[in-house]
Amino acid sequence: MLIVDAHLDLSMNALEWNRDLTQPVAAINAREAGLTDKPDRGLATVSLPALRQGNIGLVVATQIARYVAPNNPLPGWHSPAQAWAQTQGQLAWYQAMEAAGEMTQVRDRATLEQHLSRWADDTPRDRKPIGYILSLEGADSLITVDYLAQAYTSGLRQVV
């Protein structure tokens, strides 16, 4: 049975935490041993091999970049343009994973059916790409409706 994870911050984990998600979780955590630059170093819980091992072949993969107003104590970017640039870096990471054969983007019913067929065939799971539906957590980076149109063209299918 194929399992779907409906919210997964893969690109943020890869880029902001500098984690190579093509490696097993144990290898990621071993590489972080002794690091203190971020809380919870050495406690990674997800990687692409771990998803495959758990038969999680489809994820709703997020882009996330919060804009914070002056005097707001939350972490985030100081302008919507910076937030947009961050989401584009995250998009580039997903595209790099596609180019490496690690992931495949699901944009419509046809690509969903193609991906589900691939996961139903006899190919070993460790050689199957993880399918992803691109989601944006928060609309802070969508400066105008034109940015939304551009994001849709790039595969964005959900804003939460």
Phi, psi and omega in degrees: 000128176283134179252143178248131172259118189273004176195110183217121183273060185296309185295324178296316178299320181292314188271312183284331179259356180055051180252132175275095186286001173278353181262158175298153180304318181300321179291321177299312182293323177297320180293334180271357181305128178085350178284141182232011184290338179222149175294153176069021173299143180079010181237030177302147182236355185218148171202167180296317176299323179294322176299313179299316181301323179274006181063030175267097187258356181218132180227152166267106188262129187267155158249142181212127178201101183277137168268134176239134178287161177306143179071007175275124184283351181289150175289147178166183183268151185273358175208152175301327179295321176294319178298318177301313181300321178297316179296327180289327172295320178294320176300318179299324178295314178301318179295323177295322178292326174296313181299329180276356181081010182277328184222163174217135183277135175257114185250339186200182183299320182297315180288331175295312180297320177299316181293317179297322177296319179299319181284344178269350182279183186274002178298135177303141182305324184291354177247009181261140176286149173280126176280145178220140171256122186282129182232152176243121179272104184085146183258017184304327185276352180273088189295318176220174178297334177297326177293323176297317178298317178296319179296320178298317178300327179278358175114358179299129181234356181208138171238123181239000000 
